[in-house]
Amino acid sequence: MPDSHKALTMSAKFITRFAPSPTGYLHLGHAFSALLAFNMAKKFGGVFILRMEDIDQTRCRPEFEQAIYEDLHWLGMKWAGPVMRQSTRLSFYQKALDKLQSRGLLYRCFKTRKEIAASSKDLPLGPDGPAYKGAPLPAKEEAAKLKAGQAFAWRLSSHALQAQYEKDLSGLSFHETNSGPAGEKGDIPVDPSLFGDIVLARKDTGIAYHLACTLDDAAQNISHVIRGQDLFYASHIHRVLQMLLDLPTPQYHHHHLITDAQGRKFSKRDQSKTLQSLRAEGVTPRQVRKMVGL
């Protein structure tokens, strides 16, 4: 982290961030989340930071990143310090992954998403789908697959986690200053089994979101994570990673999701109306704020 950024964050008490992935153009849902974080930082005399979560090199594009800067400037937003880009921090993520691996908390999973989906009827349902739990392969079988160049994911072993940290996990919690999807508030007990054996790294995208996000929030001294309720349950695994890697724990504020006329949340995959298209239609930043309830 640049020295100027480090000095800035260490001197502030309320630090929050907006961390989009440059895999498409921003839509109204992004505008709401970014403006809410920006407004809260301003209200509490804090710091608002912009971070680019650009580790997915198969989908991230420079034009999308540039469009994010343009959209946020158009909305009247400014951020402190240089923009952290995850693509420049791969060695930091690898060190954390190596630390977890050295403790016997990770294993190589060679099952494909298709194979796990096919067996999903036998798996408990987690927030992101089937909560898969597996185990390391026998050494010879694993060596053969590695020699054959088969792709694998590093998964956090639920079994090893419970065996080594049962006492620590029993009192683990995170603090919700707003509310979760089911109205959860205050101190939320952590349930590490929600996601099964969570993926922390893949061959195609490298380090996974959960590990990179947790490490970045710590590196930027984020005191308040402000994001959508669709990420509320991810806080359970983020809190576990904070415990395992001895990282500080921010407070969490999960906001409601902005939806379209049919009640569906805006999505890049659904080609939801972008801020760029609204701007081209003559919509003003003030109108955007009104559209998202701000």
TILUM-458699 format. One record per residue (C-alpha): x, y, z. Coordinates in Angstrom, 2 decimals, always signed. Layout:
BEGIN
[[X Y Z]]
...
END
This chain:
BEGIN
[[+0.00 +0.00 +0.00]]
[[+1.45 +3.42 -0.96]]
[[+2.77 +5.44 +2.01]]
[[+0.39 +8.36 +1.31]]
[[-2.58 +6.01 +1.42]]
[[-1.33 +4.33 +4.59]]
[[-0.92 +7.63 +6.41]]
[[-4.34 +8.74 +5.30]]
[[-6.18 +5.63 +6.51]]
[[-4.36 +5.39 +9.83]]
[[-5.43 +8.93 +10.73]]
[[-9.14 +8.34 +10.14]]
[[-11.75 +6.60 +12.29]]
[[-14.61 +5.98 +9.85]]
[[-13.27 +4.41 +6.66]]
[[-15.45 +2.75 +4.08]]
[[-15.15 +1.73 +0.46]]
[[-16.87 +0.99 -2.83]]
[[-15.29 -2.02 -4.51]]
[[-16.76 -2.79 -7.95]]
[[-15.50 -5.38 -10.42]]
[[-14.78 -3.93 -13.88]]
[[-16.61 -6.73 -15.67]]
[[-19.38 -4.51 -17.03]]
[[-20.95 -1.07 -16.76]]
[[-22.37 +0.27 -13.48]]
[[-26.16 +0.25 -13.05]]
[[-28.57 +1.82 -10.57]]
[[-27.82 -0.80 -7.92]]
[[-24.16 +0.15 -8.02]]
[[-25.05 +3.84 -7.86]]
[[-27.10 +3.29 -4.70]]
[[-24.36 +1.32 -2.94]]
[[-21.60 +3.75 -3.91]]
[[-23.61 +6.86 -3.01]]
[[-24.73 +5.39 +0.31]]
[[-21.13 +4.62 +1.32]]
[[-19.99 +8.05 +0.10]]
[[-22.77 +9.82 +2.00]]
[[-22.12 +7.91 +5.23]]
[[-18.40 +8.70 +5.10]]
[[-19.25 +12.36 +4.60]]
[[-21.83 +12.31 +7.42]]
[[-19.39 +10.87 +9.95]]
[[-16.40 +12.91 +8.83]]
[[-14.70 +9.81 +7.52]]
[[-12.89 +8.56 +4.45]]
[[-14.37 +7.06 +1.28]]
[[-12.10 +4.75 -0.74]]
[[-12.47 +3.24 -4.21]]
[[-11.09 -0.24 -4.90]]
[[-11.06 -2.23 -8.15]]
[[-11.75 -5.93 -7.67]]
[[-10.13 -6.92 -10.95]]
[[-8.70 -10.38 -10.24]]
[[-10.95 -12.08 -12.83]]
[[-8.72 -11.43 -15.83]]
[[-11.05 -13.35 -18.15]]
[[-13.88 -10.83 -17.68]]
[[-12.31 -7.57 -16.46]]
[[-11.62 -4.98 -19.15]]
[[-9.86 -1.58 -19.10]]
[[-12.85 +0.11 -20.74]]
[[-15.13 -1.02 -17.91]]
[[-12.70 +0.30 -15.30]]
[[-12.49 +3.66 -17.07]]
[[-16.29 +3.79 -17.28]]
[[-16.52 +3.28 -13.50]]
[[-14.32 +6.33 -12.91]]
[[-16.43 +8.37 -15.33]]
[[-19.75 +7.29 -13.79]]
[[-18.64 +8.04 -10.22]]
[[-17.24 +11.44 -11.20]]
[[-20.52 +12.18 -13.00]]
[[-22.40 +11.39 -9.77]]
[[-20.21 +13.94 -7.99]]
[[-18.16 +11.46 -6.01]]
[[-14.52 +11.77 -4.98]]
[[-12.37 +9.23 -3.20]]
[[-9.29 +9.42 -1.02]]
[[-5.87 +8.29 -2.09]]
[[-4.88 +6.05 -5.00]]
[[-7.22 +3.31 -6.20]]
[[-6.19 -0.13 -4.97]]
[[-6.34 -2.73 -7.74]]
[[-6.49 -6.38 -6.73]]
[[-4.50 -7.44 -9.79]]
[[-1.42 -5.81 -8.22]]
[[-1.76 -7.71 -4.92]]
[[-1.58 -11.34 -6.02]]
[[+1.60 -12.03 -4.03]]
[[-0.11 -10.80 -0.83]]
[[-3.05 -13.11 -1.42]]
[[-0.71 -16.03 -2.11]]
[[+1.11 -15.52 +1.20]]
[[-2.21 -15.74 +3.07]]
[[-3.17 -18.83 +1.09]]
[[+0.20 -20.42 +1.90]]
[[-0.32 -19.68 +5.59]]
[[-3.69 -21.44 +5.63]]
[[-2.30 -24.34 +3.63]]
[[+0.62 -24.78 +6.05]]
[[-1.88 -25.28 +8.88]]
[[-3.63 -28.09 +7.04]]
[[-6.80 -26.02 +6.56]]
[[-6.95 -26.29 +2.76]]
[[-7.26 -29.15 +0.31]]
[[-7.24 -29.49 -3.46]]
[[-10.70 -30.16 -4.88]]
[[-10.72 -31.54 -8.44]]
[[-14.51 -31.67 -8.78]]
[[-15.90 -29.38 -11.45]]
[[-18.86 -27.05 -10.93]]
[[-20.85 -29.35 -13.22]]
[[-20.06 -32.40 -11.11]]
[[-21.02 -30.62 -7.89]]
[[-24.25 -29.35 -9.49]]
[[-25.11 -32.90 -10.56]]
[[-24.88 -34.09 -6.95]]
[[-26.60 -31.02 -5.50]]
[[-29.78 -32.94 -4.62]]
[[-27.75 -34.72 -1.94]]
[[-26.20 -31.51 -0.54]]
[[-27.61 -28.98 +1.93]]
[[-28.47 -25.65 +0.32]]
[[-26.26 -22.72 +1.29]]
[[-26.58 -19.00 +0.50]]
[[-24.70 -19.44 -2.80]]
[[-26.12 -22.83 -3.74]]
[[-25.14 -26.38 -2.74]]
[[-22.93 -26.37 +0.37]]
[[-20.32 -28.84 -0.83]]
[[-18.09 -30.60 +1.71]]
[[-15.29 -32.88 +0.61]]
[[-11.90 -34.19 +1.66]]
[[-8.37 -34.43 +0.26]]
[[-7.78 -37.24 -2.21]]
[[-5.36 -40.06 -1.38]]
[[-1.82 -38.89 -2.11]]
[[-1.28 -41.16 -5.16]]
[[-4.60 -40.19 -6.75]]
[[-3.93 -36.50 -6.18]]
[[-0.41 -36.77 -7.60]]
[[-1.77 -38.46 -10.73]]
[[-4.32 -35.72 -11.29]]
[[-1.70 -33.01 -10.80]]
[[+0.65 -34.77 -13.22]]
[[-2.17 -34.93 -15.77]]
[[-2.66 -31.17 -15.39]]
[[-6.20 -31.37 -14.05]]
[[-7.60 -28.10 -12.72]]
[[-8.44 -27.82 -9.04]]
[[-9.70 -25.35 -6.47]]
[[-8.26 -24.75 -3.01]]
[[-11.10 -25.23 -0.52]]
[[-11.20 -24.35 +3.18]]
[[-11.85 -27.63 +4.96]]
[[-14.85 -27.48 +7.32]]
[[-13.60 -30.63 +9.02]]
[[-10.10 -29.25 +9.68]]
[[-11.54 -25.90 +10.74]]
[[-13.77 -27.46 +13.38]]
[[-11.06 -29.83 +14.55]]
[[-8.52 -27.06 +15.12]]
[[-10.67 -24.07 +16.05]]
[[-13.88 -25.41 +17.60]]
[[-13.47 -23.31 +20.76]]
[[-12.64 -20.10 +18.86]]
[[-15.56 -20.55 +16.47]]
[[-18.09 -21.05 +19.26]]
[[-17.94 -17.39 +20.32]]
[[-17.24 -15.80 +16.95]]
[[-19.56 -13.03 +15.68]]
[[-19.75 -9.90 +13.54]]
[[-21.73 -6.71 +14.16]]
[[-24.51 -5.65 +11.78]]
[[-25.40 -1.95 +12.05]]
[[-28.35 -2.19 +9.64]]
[[-30.03 -5.52 +8.88]]
[[-29.64 -8.76 +7.00]]
[[-32.18 -10.26 +4.54]]
[[-34.20 -11.78 +7.41]]
[[-33.92 -8.73 +9.65]]
[[-30.75 -9.83 +11.44]]
[[-29.31 -7.02 +13.58]]
[[-26.60 -6.41 +16.14]]
[[-24.08 -9.10 +17.01]]
[[-24.54 -12.03 +14.63]]
[[-23.13 -15.44 +15.68]]
[[-20.97 -16.87 +12.92]]
[[-22.00 -20.14 +11.27]]
[[-18.98 -21.39 +9.27]]
[[-20.95 -24.33 +7.88]]
[[-23.28 -22.14 +5.79]]
[[-21.16 -22.38 +2.65]]
[[-19.66 -25.82 +3.14]]
[[-16.01 -25.95 +2.08]]
[[-15.61 -22.48 +0.63]]
[[-13.38 -21.99 -2.43]]
[[-10.46 -19.64 -1.69]]
[[-8.62 -19.96 -5.01]]
[[-9.26 -21.29 -8.52]]
[[-7.09 -21.92 -11.54]]
[[-9.17 -19.69 -13.85]]
[[-9.53 -16.60 -11.63]]
[[-6.74 -17.15 -9.10]]
[[-7.57 -15.98 -5.59]]
[[-11.31 -16.03 -4.92]]
[[-13.43 -13.06 -3.85]]
[[-13.81 -14.03 -0.18]]
[[-10.09 -14.15 +0.58]]
[[-9.10 -11.12 -1.53]]
[[-11.90 -8.95 -0.15]]
[[-11.08 -9.82 +3.47]]
[[-7.38 -9.09 +3.02]]
[[-8.03 -5.82 +1.17]]
[[-10.42 -4.50 +3.82]]
[[-7.73 -5.11 +6.43]]
[[-4.98 -3.55 +4.30]]
[[-7.07 -0.40 +3.81]]
[[-8.10 -0.20 +7.47]]
[[-11.79 -0.37 +6.56]]
[[-13.84 +0.29 +9.69]]
[[-17.30 -0.03 +8.10]]
[[-18.16 -2.36 +5.23]]
[[-21.23 -0.98 +3.43]]
[[-22.70 -3.31 +0.80]]
[[-25.87 -5.05 -0.37]]
[[-27.85 -7.63 +1.56]]
[[-26.95 -10.20 -1.10]]
[[-23.51 -10.29 +0.55]]
[[-24.76 -10.48 +4.13]]
[[-24.08 -14.20 +4.54]]
[[-20.59 -13.80 +3.06]]
[[-19.76 -11.95 +6.29]]
[[-19.81 -15.31 +8.08]]
[[-16.88 -16.64 +6.06]]
[[-15.10 -13.26 +6.06]]
[[-15.22 -13.24 +9.86]]
[[-13.74 -16.75 +9.94]]
[[-10.90 -15.65 +7.66]]
[[-10.28 -12.61 +9.86]]
[[-9.90 -14.92 +12.83]]
[[-7.60 -17.33 +11.02]]
[[-5.34 -14.59 +9.63]]
[[-5.42 -12.36 +12.72]]
[[-7.07 -9.46 +10.90]]
[[-9.20 -6.66 +12.38]]
[[-12.98 -6.96 +12.16]]
[[-14.94 -4.06 +10.66]]
[[-18.58 -3.32 +11.37]]
[[-21.04 -4.27 +8.64]]
[[-23.93 -2.31 +7.14]]
[[-25.92 -4.33 +4.60]]
[[-28.43 -2.26 +2.66]]
[[-31.53 -3.31 +0.74]]
[[-31.19 -4.00 -2.98]]
[[-32.49 -1.71 -5.70]]
[[-34.86 -3.64 -7.97]]
[[-36.57 -3.13 -11.32]]
[[-40.30 -2.87 -11.98]]
[[-40.60 -6.68 -11.77]]
[[-38.89 -6.77 -8.38]]
[[-35.64 -8.23 -9.74]]
[[-32.32 -6.86 -8.54]]
[[-30.24 -5.09 -11.16]]
[[-27.49 -7.23 -12.65]]
[[-24.72 -6.90 -15.23]]
[[-25.68 -10.32 -16.60]]
[[-29.25 -9.15 -17.16]]
[[-27.96 -6.10 -19.05]]
[[-29.77 -3.83 -16.63]]
[[-29.98 -0.17 -17.60]]
[[-26.54 +1.31 -17.10]]
[[-25.55 +4.71 -15.76]]
[[-23.95 +5.40 -19.12]]
[[-27.24 +4.84 -20.94]]
[[-29.14 +6.97 -18.42]]
[[-26.63 +9.77 -18.89]]
[[-27.02 +9.50 -22.67]]
[[-30.79 +9.83 -22.25]]
[[-30.29 +13.12 -20.41]]
[[-30.91 +11.84 -16.88]]
[[-29.10 +14.01 -14.30]]
[[-27.15 +12.85 -11.22]]
[[-29.84 +14.41 -9.05]]
[[-32.48 +12.32 -10.81]]
[[-30.39 +9.19 -10.28]]
[[-30.25 +9.91 -6.56]]
[[-34.01 +10.28 -6.53]]
[[-34.46 +7.04 -8.48]]
[[-32.51 +5.09 -5.83]]
[[-34.14 +6.82 -2.87]]
[[-31.29 +9.13 -1.94]]
END
